[in-house]
Amino acid sequence: GAMALVGGAATARLVAPGHVAARGARLVRVGLVAGAALLMGAALLEGAVTLKAVLGRLEPELYRRYLGATRHGEMARLRLAVAPAAAAVGVLLTLPRARLWPRAARGVGDALLAALCLALLYTFGLLSHAAAMGGAAPLWADLVHLVAAAAWAGPVVYLALLGLGPRAAPASGGAPARAATAAQRAVARVSRIGTVAVAVLLLTGAFNALTHASEPAVFATSAYGRSLWLKLALFALVLVVAAGNAFAWLPRFLRTHDPRPLLRSMRLEAALLVALFVVTGFLTTAALPHGADASTDALENLRRSLAALGF
């Protein structure tokens, strides 16, 4: 839900506004609304499931008190407010008449949409393992990780669904050539964002993992560790496909205007990213591989991990 909403906003307003307009923004608007609906439904369902698991029963009054008195409930209420607001702003900004608004009005709308998306991602950070560890550094690292993932992965999935326009020769002129040009700008921008995002994801992901690696042997064999290894394997596959897109298929698309090889590869990349999101969901719900008094010093935990490996 978060990736559908935040990724749709990033695609339509940051990465590919010209391409979205050329292809028709209906798919993006559907994604924004569906993402908001999923987030709202999940926010309500999570509280009910948590109460049922802890107390063995679910009563309306207890549920109301849970939403009003716990951090989980506070984040759920915030998502119930922020998600529909972000979807509404995103939909308004992608309507055809929005192109007629003054530049300043569109700028205010974009700033508001960005703020709402950041607030939404922050609600996930506040309920993450990083927040449970305490301290500002893990929390902010987790938020930056989420922002980088949304800015890169969301547009890849949306562009794979939107398509890259009809085949058009450079000299053909007219609407097909303009559509191809908009698509070329979009995928080139995604490639540049992806390069930065991968570096950020690697750094923040390593930092977040090391905050939980105070007991390297336990960490490596825990449910959390196994989910992390699977996530890293999928991430490596994504990087291989993304590298092929950046260094082989994108240059070919820019040269020939034929989007088909690149689009096939982008759809594979999008499928791998969706699988990666599913595995990440398991990772965020896995029990931490340490006690509450464990060290959260990433550098110290790195030293312990290297020592365990014989370095």
Secondary structure, 3 states (H helix, E strand, C coil): CHHHHHHHHHHHHHHCHHHHHHHCCHHHHHHHHHHHHHHHHHHHHHHHHHHHHHHCCCCHHHHHHHHHHCHHHHHHHHHHHHHHHHHHHHHHHHCHHHHHCCHHHHHHHHHHHHHHHHHHHHHHHCCCHHHHHCCHHHHHHHHHHHHHHHHHHHHHHHHHHHCCCCCCCCCCCHHHHHHHHHHHHHHHHHHHHHHHHHHHHHHHHHHHHHCCCCCHHHHHHCHHHHHHHHHHHHHHHHHHHHHHHHHHHHHHHHHHCCCHHHHHHHHHHHHHHHHHHHHHHHHHHCCCCCCCCCCCCHHHHHHHHHHHCCC
